Amino acid sequence: MAVKIRLQRRGRRKAPFYHIVAADARAPRDGRFIEKLGTYNPLTQPATIELNVDRAYYWLMNGAQPTDTALAILRFKGVLYKKHLMLGAKKGALTLEEAEARWNAWKEAKEANLQKRREQTAEKKRQFLNAVDGTLKAKPQPATEEAAPQIEQTAAENEPAPTPEENSDN
């Protein structure tokens, strides 16, 4: 029996949500599957992927063939890197502890990068909401000292010249 790791579409029309499953290659796309490995939501920013890495690794090591999209997801989550490291450990290129340490270091760096991206997305969203909230914004005042004397100078230029009657009162 040929096993494929693929996406199974869920969700309503124009709002896709996918289950990542290991299924018989002959089964229909949304039909029977052997095991559910995780979920994928492409509508969130960044896309939300929840995956049981150990079970995906198990299926890859037992010959399951991922589809193109499932392959991209497995690569993003580090399953293919883990497979690469474990095969290297099996061949003796590095020890099992070294392979685990490399994979954990990669996983931590990837998570930090994702957290940074989530914060940037949240900040962009806050800026957008502040820009379109419907309240009037105060015009920024000149903050430099050079701008203030120029304003006073132009105000003095705009004052009308004293008439001869005003001069005679002094």
MDTraj code that builds the backbone (N, CA, C; nanometers):
import mdtraj as md
import numpy as np

residues = "MET ALA VAL LYS ILE ARG LEU GLN ARG ARG GLY ARG ARG LYS ALA PRO PHE TYR HIS ILE VAL ALA ALA ASP ALA ARG ALA PRO ARG ASP GLY ARG PHE ILE GLU LYS LEU GLY THR TYR ASN PRO LEU THR GLN PRO ALA THR ILE GLU LEU ASN VAL ASP ARG ALA TYR TYR TRP LEU MET ASN GLY ALA GLN PRO THR ASP THR ALA LEU ALA ILE LEU ARG PHE LYS GLY VAL LEU TYR LYS LYS HIS LEU MET LEU GLY ALA LYS LYS GLY ALA LEU THR LEU GLU GLU ALA GLU ALA ARG TRP ASN ALA TRP LYS GLU ALA LYS GLU ALA ASN LEU GLN LYS ARG ARG GLU GLN THR ALA GLU LYS LYS ARG GLN PHE LEU ASN ALA VAL ASP GLY THR LEU LYS ALA LYS PRO GLN PRO ALA THR GLU GLU ALA ALA PRO GLN ILE GLU GLN THR ALA ALA GLU ASN GLU PRO ALA PRO THR PRO GLU GLU ASN SER ASP ASN".split()
xyz = np.array([
    [0.0851, -0.1175, 0.0000],
    [0.0000, 0.0000, 0.0000],
    [0.0899, 0.1241, 0.0000],
    [0.0690, 0.2147, -0.0948],
    [0.1460, 0.3394, -0.1030],
    [0.0808, 0.4438, -0.0130],
    [0.1623, 0.5033, 0.0735],
    [0.1108, 0.6031, 0.1675],
    [0.1598, 0.7407, 0.1250],
    [0.0707, 0.8362, 0.1294],
    [0.1042, 0.9750, 0.0975],
    [0.0737, 1.0625, 0.2180],
    [0.1583, 1.1626, 0.2381],
    [0.1289, 1.2669, 0.3357],
    [0.0736, 1.3827, 0.2544],
    [-0.0508, 1.4196, 0.2810],
    [-0.1146, 1.5222, 0.1988],
    [-0.2116, 1.6054, 0.2804],
    [-0.2674, 1.7053, 0.2148],
    [-0.3633, 1.7945, 0.2798],
    [-0.5049, 1.7469, 0.2506],
    [-0.5892, 1.7571, 0.3495],
    [-0.7298, 1.7229, 0.3368],
    [-0.8085, 1.8504, 0.3644],
    [-0.8831, 1.8982, 0.2657],
    [-0.9485, 2.0273, 0.2786],
    [-1.0692, 2.0203, 0.3701],
    [-1.0777, 2.1188, 0.4566],
    [-1.1910, 2.1393, 0.5465],
    [-1.2294, 2.2865, 0.5368],
    [-1.3254, 2.3282, 0.6134],
    [-1.3657, 2.4684, 0.6110],
    [-1.4714, 2.4927, 0.5046],
    [-1.5247, 2.6139, 0.5051],
    [-1.6316, 2.6458, 0.4105],
    [-1.5740, 2.7033, 0.2815],
    [-1.6611, 2.7413, 0.1928],
    [-1.6196, 2.7947, 0.0638],
    [-1.5431, 2.9259, 0.0813],
    [-1.4331, 2.9401, 0.0132],
    [-1.3455, 3.0569, 0.0169],
    [-1.2821, 3.0814, 0.1540],
    [-1.2878, 2.9833, 0.2409],
    [-1.2219, 2.9921, 0.3714],
    [-1.1569, 2.8569, 0.4011],
    [-1.0481, 2.8252, 0.3325],
    [-0.9912, 2.6910, 0.3473],
    [-0.9236, 2.6697, 0.4815],
    [-0.9298, 2.5479, 0.5261],
    [-0.8609, 2.4991, 0.6450],
    [-0.8243, 2.3555, 0.6127],
    [-0.7030, 2.3151, 0.6406],
    [-0.6571, 2.1836, 0.5984],
    [-0.6125, 2.0992, 0.7166],
    [-0.6366, 1.9681, 0.7050],
    [-0.5787, 1.8698, 0.7943],
    [-0.4629, 1.8058, 0.7187],
    [-0.3516, 1.7865, 0.7857],
    [-0.2375, 1.7175, 0.7273],
    [-0.2508, 1.5720, 0.7691],
    [-0.2627, 1.4835, 0.6696],
    [-0.2914, 1.3434, 0.7008],
    [-0.1970, 1.2503, 0.6264],
    [-0.1810, 1.1306, 0.6804],
    [-0.1175, 1.0202, 0.6104],
    [-0.2310, 0.9327, 0.5596],
    [-0.2364, 0.9142, 0.4268],
    [-0.3490, 0.8420, 0.3673],
    [-0.3002, 0.7490, 0.2583],
    [-0.3825, 0.6497, 0.2283],
    [-0.3556, 0.5618, 0.1156],
    [-0.3620, 0.6464, -0.0113],
    [-0.2697, 0.6239, -0.1028],
    [-0.2635, 0.7042, -0.2245],
    [-0.3881, 0.6871, -0.3110],
    [-0.4576, 0.5746, -0.2982],
    [-0.5771, 0.5497, -0.3797],
    [-0.7024, 0.6125, -0.3216],
    [-0.6971, 0.6577, -0.1960],
    [-0.8148, 0.7170, -0.1313],
    [-0.8403, 0.8569, -0.1881],
    [-0.9670, 0.8989, -0.1928],
    [-0.9957, 1.0345, -0.2426],
    [-0.9389, 1.1425, -0.1499],
    [-0.9256, 1.2647, -0.2027],
    [-0.8608, 1.3738, -0.1290],
    [-0.9215, 1.3946, 0.0093],
    [-1.0529, 1.4019, 0.0175],
    [-1.1190, 1.4276, 0.1457],
    [-1.1766, 1.3006, 0.2066],
    [-1.1305, 1.1860, 0.1620],
    [-1.1849, 1.0586, 0.2080],
    [-1.1087, 1.0006, 0.3257],
    [-1.0979, 0.8672, 0.3250],
    [-1.0350, 0.7963, 0.4355],
    [-0.8885, 0.8293, 0.4476],
    [-0.8409, 0.8284, 0.5714],
    [-0.6984, 0.8481, 0.5965],
    [-0.6541, 0.7540, 0.7069],
    [-0.5246, 0.7355, 0.7163],
    [-0.4690, 0.6444, 0.8159],
    [-0.4506, 0.7160, 0.9492],
    [-0.3898, 0.8369, 0.9420],
    [-0.3607, 0.9108, 1.0648],
    [-0.3593, 1.0604, 1.0366],
    [-0.4141, 1.1369, 1.1291],
    [-0.4086, 1.2829, 1.1189],
    [-0.2791, 1.3297, 1.1865],
    [-0.1990, 1.4059, 1.1108],
    [-0.0698, 1.4508, 1.1615],
    [-0.0718, 1.5945, 1.2125],
    [-0.1664, 1.6758, 1.1659],
    [-0.1702, 1.8141, 1.2106],
    [-0.2708, 1.8955, 1.1313],
    [-0.2617, 2.0281, 1.1460],
    [-0.3516, 2.1192, 1.0757],
    [-0.2718, 2.2318, 1.0122],
    [-0.3346, 2.2953, 0.9112],
    [-0.2728, 2.4070, 0.8401],
    [-0.3817, 2.5074, 0.8087],
    [-0.3636, 2.6322, 0.8559],
    [-0.4586, 2.7393, 0.8283],
    [-0.3868, 2.8488, 0.7504],
    [-0.4107, 2.8587, 0.6192],
    [-0.3398, 2.9580, 0.5382],
    [-0.3950, 3.0988, 0.5509],
    [-0.5071, 3.1182, 0.6182],
    [-0.5697, 3.2501, 0.6244],
    [-0.5108, 3.3408, 0.7313],
    [-0.4419, 3.2866, 0.8283],
    [-0.3826, 3.3704, 0.9318],
    [-0.2516, 3.4294, 0.8804],
    [-0.2070, 3.5344, 0.9463],
    [-0.0833, 3.6019, 0.9050],
    [0.0172, 3.5958, 1.0175],
    [0.1243, 3.5213, 1.0157],
    [0.1622, 3.4207, 0.9175],
    [0.0760, 3.2958, 0.9307],
    [0.0799, 3.2094, 0.8333],
    [-0.0031, 3.0894, 0.8316],
    [0.0230, 3.0050, 0.9570],
    [-0.0838, 2.9490, 1.0125],
    [-0.0736, 2.8680, 1.1335],
    [-0.0568, 2.7213, 1.0946],
    [0.0498, 2.6605, 1.1446],
    [0.0756, 2.5189, 1.1174],
    [0.0977, 2.4479, 1.2497],
    [0.0154, 2.3490, 1.2768],
    [0.0335, 2.2640, 1.3942],
    [0.0606, 2.1238, 1.3411],
    [0.1735, 2.0672, 1.3814],
    [0.2148, 1.9396, 1.3254],
    [0.2783, 1.8536, 1.4331],
    [0.2411, 1.7263, 1.4354],
    [0.3065, 1.6298, 1.5224],
    [0.4327, 1.5844, 1.4496],
    [0.5449, 1.6461, 1.4838],
    [0.6713, 1.6253, 1.4124],
    [0.7171, 1.4797, 1.4223],
    [0.7014, 1.4183, 1.5379],
    [0.7478, 1.2810, 1.5560],
    [0.6721, 1.1830, 1.4661],
    [0.5409, 1.2001, 1.4559],
    [0.4625, 1.1099, 1.3707],
    [0.4889, 1.1355, 1.2235],
    [0.5078, 1.2603, 1.1846],
    [0.5419, 1.2905, 1.0451],
    [0.6773, 1.2294, 1.0109],
    [0.7727, 1.2408, 1.1036],
    [0.9045, 1.1800, 1.0842],
    [0.8916, 1.0277, 1.0706],
    [0.8083, 0.9679, 1.1548],
    [0.7858, 0.8236, 1.1492],
    [0.7361, 0.7826, 1.0108],
    [0.6366, 0.8550, 0.9589],
    [0.5804, 0.8186, 0.8293],
    [0.6811, 0.8402, 0.7165],
    [0.7612, 0.9457, 0.7243],
    [0.8643, 0.9669, 0.6221],
    [0.9672, 0.8546, 0.6226],
    [1.0079, 0.8124, 0.7413],
    [1.1077, 0.7057, 0.7517],
    [1.0517, 0.5710, 0.7044],
    [0.9206, 0.5550, 0.7057],
    [0.8586, 0.4310, 0.6596],
    [0.8139, 0.4399, 0.5142],
    [0.8577, 0.5435, 0.4423],
    [0.8348, 0.5467, 0.2979],
    [0.7173, 0.6296, 0.2504],
    [0.6516, 0.7039, 0.3347],
    [0.5402, 0.7870, 0.2891],
    [0.5931, 0.8991, 0.2001],
    [0.5224, 0.9267, 0.0918],
    [0.5622, 1.0302, -0.0031],
    [0.4755, 1.1540, 0.0168],
    [0.5351, 1.2684, 0.0538],
    [0.4552, 1.3897, 0.0704],
    [0.4233, 1.4552, -0.0641],
    [0.3075, 1.5184, -0.0725],
    [0.2741, 1.5976, -0.1906],
    [0.3571, 1.7260, -0.1871],
    [0.3498, 1.8062, -0.2919],
    [0.4326, 1.9262, -0.2996],
    [0.4060, 2.0222, -0.1845],
    [0.2789, 2.0492, -0.1563],
    [0.2446, 2.1419, -0.0484],
    [0.2805, 2.0830, 0.0871],
    [0.2531, 1.9547, 0.1047],
    [0.2886, 1.8891, 0.2315],
    [0.4400, 1.8872, 0.2496],
    [0.5147, 1.8718, 0.1417],
    [0.6602, 1.8750, 0.1491],
    [0.7092, 2.0120, 0.1966],
    [0.6478, 2.1182, 0.1440],
    [0.6855, 2.2534, 0.1859],
    [0.6565, 2.2739, 0.3345],
    [0.5450, 2.2225, 0.3819],
    [0.5096, 2.2348, 0.5235],
    [0.6068, 2.1549, 0.6101],
    [0.6393, 2.0337, 0.5677],
    [0.7330, 1.9512, 0.6437],
    [0.8716, 2.0157, 0.6466],
    [0.9116, 2.0780, 0.5381],
    [1.0407, 2.1467, 0.5344],
    [1.0376, 2.2670, 0.6287],
    [0.9283, 2.3416, 0.6277],
    [0.9144, 2.4593, 0.7132],
    [0.9189, 2.4222, 0.8607],
    [0.8585, 2.3120, 0.8963],
    [0.8557, 2.2691, 1.0370],
    [0.9803, 2.1910, 1.0789],
    [1.0694, 2.1589, 0.9855],
    [1.1952, 2.0956, 1.0199],
    [1.1945, 1.9440, 1.0190],
    [1.0896, 1.8832, 0.9702],
    [1.0839, 1.7372, 0.9688],
    [1.1884, 1.6811, 0.8722],
    [1.2037, 1.7449, 0.7573],
    [1.3026, 1.6965, 0.6608],
    [1.4445, 1.7164, 0.7123],
    [1.4686, 1.8245, 0.7863],
    [1.6004, 1.8469, 0.8452],
    [1.6291, 1.7412, 0.9517],
    [1.5274, 1.7073, 1.0292],
    [1.5439, 1.6031, 1.1305],
    [1.5756, 1.4691, 1.0636],
    [1.5057, 1.4399, 0.9538],
    [1.5326, 1.3153, 0.8804],
    [1.6764, 1.3146, 0.8291],
    [1.7197, 1.4273, 0.7751],
    [1.8562, 1.4397, 0.7241],
    [1.9586, 1.4146, 0.8350],
    [1.9379, 1.4767, 0.9502],
    [2.0314, 1.4596, 1.0620],
    [2.0318, 1.3159, 1.1140],
    [1.9153, 1.2560, 1.1249],
    [1.9075, 1.1199, 1.1781],
    [1.9693, 1.0180, 1.0820],
    [1.9545, 1.0413, 0.9515],
    [2.0204, 0.9523, 0.8562],
    [2.1724, 0.9677, 0.8649],
    [2.2183, 1.0916, 0.8886],
    [2.3614, 1.1141, 0.9083],
    [2.4121, 1.0443, 1.0329],
    [2.3318, 1.0467, 1.1386],
    [2.3702, 0.9780, 1.2622],
    [2.3707, 0.8266, 1.2414],
    [2.2761, 0.7779, 1.1625],
    [2.2683, 0.6345, 1.1360],
    [2.3893, 0.5861, 1.0562],
    [2.4395, 0.6731, 0.9664],
    [2.5561, 0.6374, 0.8848],
    [2.6870, 0.6606, 0.9578],
    [2.6820, 0.7290, 1.0729],
    [2.8016, 0.7502, 1.1518],
    [2.8710, 0.8830, 1.1257],
    [2.8108, 0.9728, 1.0510],
    [2.8717, 1.1027, 1.0231],
    [2.8741, 1.1901, 1.1483],
    [2.7764, 1.1733, 1.2344],
    [2.7718, 1.2439, 1.3622],
    [2.6970, 1.1579, 1.4623],
    [2.7106, 1.1924, 1.5889],
    [2.6455, 1.1123, 1.6922],
    [2.4993, 1.1527, 1.7045],
    [2.4241, 1.0679, 1.7709],
    [2.2822, 1.0943, 1.7904],
    [2.2613, 1.2198, 1.8748],
    [2.3467, 1.2411, 1.9747],
    [2.3364, 1.3603, 2.0602],
    [2.3632, 1.4875, 1.9803],
    [2.4654, 1.4821, 1.8922],
    [2.4957, 1.5980, 1.8078],
    [2.3785, 1.6300, 1.7149],
    [2.3188, 1.5265, 1.6591],
    [2.2057, 1.5457, 1.5686],
    [2.0882, 1.6094, 1.6429],
    [2.0588, 1.5594, 1.7625],
    [1.9495, 1.6166, 1.8427],
    [1.9797, 1.7608, 1.8808],
    [2.1056, 1.7895, 1.9178],
    [2.1436, 1.9260, 1.9554],
    [2.1299, 2.0209, 1.8373],
    [2.1729, 1.9775, 1.7189],
    [2.1594, 2.0625, 1.5997],
    [2.0131, 2.0890, 1.5673],
    [1.9301, 1.9841, 1.5764],
    [1.7890, 2.0008, 1.5437],
    [1.7202, 2.0927, 1.6449],
    [1.7520, 2.0780, 1.7732],
    [1.6923, 2.1650, 1.8751],
    [1.7367, 2.3098, 1.8581],
    [1.8648, 2.3315, 1.8229],
    [1.9124, 2.4680, 1.7997],
    [1.8425, 2.5297, 1.6795],
    [1.8232, 2.4523, 1.5735],
    [1.7525, 2.5015, 1.4550],
    [1.6077, 2.5358, 1.4898],
    [1.5462, 2.4486, 1.5691],
    [1.4057, 2.4685, 1.6063],
    [1.3886, 2.5954, 1.6891],
    [1.4801, 2.6229, 1.7830],
    [1.4728, 2.7436, 1.8654],
    [1.4921, 2.8696, 1.7807],
    [1.5872, 2.8652, 1.6874],
    [1.6096, 2.9808, 1.6000],
    [1.4879, 3.0060, 1.5119],
    [1.4279, 2.9014, 1.4621],
    [1.3088, 2.9140, 1.3772],
    [1.1927, 2.9732, 1.4574],
    [1.1742, 2.9288, 1.5796],
    [1.0654, 2.9797, 1.6639],
    [1.0870, 3.1265, 1.6977],
    [1.2110, 3.1657, 1.7238],
    [1.2407, 3.3066, 1.7521],
    [1.2101, 3.3930, 1.6305],
    [1.2447, 3.3439, 1.5129],
    [1.2163, 3.4170, 1.3898],
    [1.0655, 3.4309, 1.3674],
    [0.9912, 3.3238, 1.3944],
    [0.8450, 3.3291, 1.3804],
    [0.7831, 3.4268, 1.4805],
    [0.8326, 3.4278, 1.6033],
    [0.7807, 3.5197, 1.7044],
    [0.8058, 3.6638, 1.6627],
    [0.9226, 3.6907, 1.6079],
    [0.9548, 3.8249, 1.5590],
    [0.8587, 3.8658, 1.4476],
    [0.8290, 3.7728, 1.3581],
    [0.7371, 3.8026, 1.2480],
    [0.5958, 3.8268, 1.3001],
    [0.5537, 3.7504, 1.3994],
    [0.4206, 3.7722, 1.4577],
    [0.4106, 3.9111, 1.5211],
    [0.5175, 3.9536, 1.5904],
    [0.5188, 4.0866, 1.6525],
    [0.5150, 4.1961, 1.5469],
    [0.5879, 4.1783, 1.4369],
    [0.5856, 4.2773, 1.3295],
    [0.4468, 4.2868, 1.2678],
    [0.3818, 4.1740, 1.2491],
    [0.2475, 4.1736, 1.1929],
    [0.1501, 4.2432, 1.2872],
    [0.1612, 4.2176, 1.4167],
    [0.0733, 4.2825, 1.5144],
    [0.0969, 4.4331, 1.5161],
    [0.2226, 4.4764, 1.5050],
    [0.2534, 4.6193, 1.5028],
    [0.1970, 4.6855, 1.3776],
    [0.2072, 4.6202, 1.2627],
    [0.1498, 4.6743, 1.1388],
    [-0.0010, 4.6872, 1.1520],
    [-0.0623, 4.5897, 1.2150],
    [-0.2072, 4.5926, 1.2327],
    [-0.2469, 4.7075, 1.3251],
    [-0.1704, 4.7290, 1.4347],
    [-0.1985, 4.8408, 1.5252],
    [-0.1835, 4.9745, 1.4536],
    [-0.0790, 4.9888, 1.3731],
    [-0.0587, 5.1131, 1.2993],
    [-0.1713, 5.1379, 1.2005],
    [-0.2154, 5.0337, 1.1333],
    [-0.3257, 5.0479, 1.0385],
    [-0.4534, 5.0885, 1.1102],
    [-0.4824, 5.0245, 1.2225],
    [-0.6039, 5.0571, 1.2956],
    [-0.5991, 5.1990, 1.3510],
    [-0.4824, 5.2457, 1.3935],
    [-0.4690, 5.3843, 1.4390],
    [-0.4880, 5.4815, 1.3244],
    [-0.4443, 5.4441, 1.2058],
    [-0.4565, 5.5330, 1.0903],
    [-0.6005, 5.5455, 1.0428],
    [-0.6811, 5.4427, 1.0608],
    [-0.8179, 5.4450, 1.0078],
    [-0.9243, 5.4458, 1.1178],
    [-0.8899, 5.4888, 1.2393],
    [-0.9864, 5.4809, 1.3488],
    [-1.0932, 5.5891, 1.3432],
    [-1.0798, 5.6891, 1.2567],
    [-1.1860, 5.7877, 1.2390],
    [-1.1716, 5.9122, 1.3235],
    [-1.0709, 5.9242, 1.4047],
    [-1.0530, 6.0456, 1.4849],
    [-0.9573, 6.1398, 1.4135],
    [-0.9756, 6.2707, 1.4395],
    [-0.8879, 6.3701, 1.3797],
    [-0.7531, 6.3674, 1.4487],
    [-0.6517, 6.3776, 1.3702],
    [-0.5166, 6.3777, 1.4248],
    [-0.4673, 6.5219, 1.4343],
    [-0.3998, 6.5572, 1.5422],
    [-0.3419, 6.6904, 1.5588],
    [-0.2222, 6.7026, 1.4666],
    [-0.2072, 6.8215, 1.4064],
    [-0.0930, 6.8431, 1.3187],
    [0.0320, 6.8524, 1.4044],
    [0.1396, 6.7919, 1.3607],
    [0.2623, 6.7954, 1.4403],
    [0.3202, 6.9364, 1.4456],
    [0.3627, 6.9758, 1.5651],
    [0.4246, 7.1068, 1.5846],
    [0.5727, 7.0957, 1.5504],
    [0.6326, 7.2074, 1.5016],
    [0.7757, 7.1995, 1.4715],
    [0.8547, 7.1766, 1.6003],
    [0.9396, 7.0776, 1.5956],
    [1.0132, 7.0396, 1.7156],
    [1.1519, 7.1032, 1.7209],
    [1.2001, 7.1536, 1.6107],
    [1.3343, 7.2094, 1.6095],
    [1.3322, 7.3560, 1.6511],
    [1.4448, 7.4055, 1.7014],
    [1.4539, 7.5451, 1.7445],
    [1.4667, 7.6380, 1.6254],
    [1.5147, 7.5869, 1.5128],
    [1.5292, 7.6687, 1.3938],
    [1.3940, 7.7104, 1.3397],
    [1.2950, 7.6249, 1.3516],
    [1.1637, 7.6541, 1.2961],
    [1.0927, 7.7624, 1.3777],
    [1.1121, 7.7663, 1.5087],
    [1.0423, 7.8638, 1.5929],
    [1.0828, 8.0085, 1.5619],
    [1.2099, 8.0479, 1.5462],
    [1.2438, 8.1861, 1.5132],
    [1.1904, 8.2286, 1.3774],
    [1.1834, 8.1354, 1.2842],
    [1.1312, 8.1710, 1.1528],
    [0.9847, 8.2077, 1.1628],
    [0.9101, 8.1400, 1.2460],
    [0.7685, 8.1715, 1.2634],
    [0.7545, 8.3085, 1.3266],
    [0.8355, 8.3410, 1.4292],
    [0.8288, 8.4724, 1.4934],
    [0.8677, 8.5815, 1.3956],
    [0.9647, 8.5557, 1.3130],
    [1.0106, 8.6551, 1.2174],
    [0.9020, 8.6829, 1.1144],
    [0.8350, 8.5812, 1.0654],
    [0.7296, 8.6037, 0.9675],
    [0.6116, 8.6737, 1.0319],
    [0.5853, 8.6495, 1.1591],
    [0.4764, 8.7188, 1.2270],
    [0.5092, 8.8668, 1.2395],
    [0.6347, 8.9015, 1.2682],
    [0.6740, 9.0427, 1.2785],
    [0.6643, 9.1112, 1.1433],
    [0.6934, 9.0411, 1.0371],
    [0.6842, 9.0992, 0.9032],
    [0.5395, 9.1256, 0.8649],
    [0.4471, 9.0440, 0.9132],
    [0.3074, 9.0578, 0.8760],
    [0.2342, 9.1645, 0.9558],
    [0.2948, 9.2202, 1.0603],
    [0.2280, 9.3249, 1.1374],
    [0.2212, 9.4523, 1.0527],
    [0.1118, 9.5231, 1.0586],
    [0.1015, 9.6463, 0.9789],
    [0.1936, 9.7537, 1.0378],
    [0.2434, 9.8358, 0.9498],
    [0.3320, 9.9456, 0.9922],
    [0.2507, 10.0461, 1.0733],
    [0.3079, 10.1096, 1.1792],
    [0.2312, 10.2062, 1.2600],
    [0.1985, 10.3303, 1.1768],
    [0.0780, 10.3750, 1.1942],
    [0.0322, 10.4970, 1.1226],
    [0.0893, 10.6193, 1.1905],
    [0.0918, 10.7340, 1.1245],
    [0.1456, 10.8552, 1.1861],
    [0.0673, 10.8970, 1.3104],
    [-0.0601, 10.8648, 1.3179],
    [-0.1397, 10.9007, 1.4351],
    [-0.0933, 10.8247, 1.5569],
    [-0.0578, 10.6960, 1.5392],
    [-0.0093, 10.6134, 1.6519],
    [0.1255, 10.6640, 1.6988],
    [0.2113, 10.7112, 1.6045],
    [0.3431, 10.7612, 1.6423],
    [0.3325, 10.8910, 1.7202],
    [0.2331, 10.9745, 1.6899],
    [0.2202, 11.1048, 1.7573],
    [0.1752, 11.0865, 1.9022],
    [0.1115, 10.9808, 1.9367],
    [0.0664, 10.9587, 2.0744],
    [0.1822, 10.9355, 2.1679],
    [0.2893, 10.8853, 2.1243],
    [0.4059, 10.8558, 2.2078],
    [0.4775, 10.9777, 2.2373],
])
top = md.Topology()
chain = top.add_chain()
for i, resn in enumerate(residues, 1):
    res = top.add_residue(resn, chain, resSeq=i)
    for name in ("N", "CA", "C"):
        top.add_atom(name, md.element.get_by_symbol(name[0]), res)
traj = md.Trajectory(xyz[None], top)
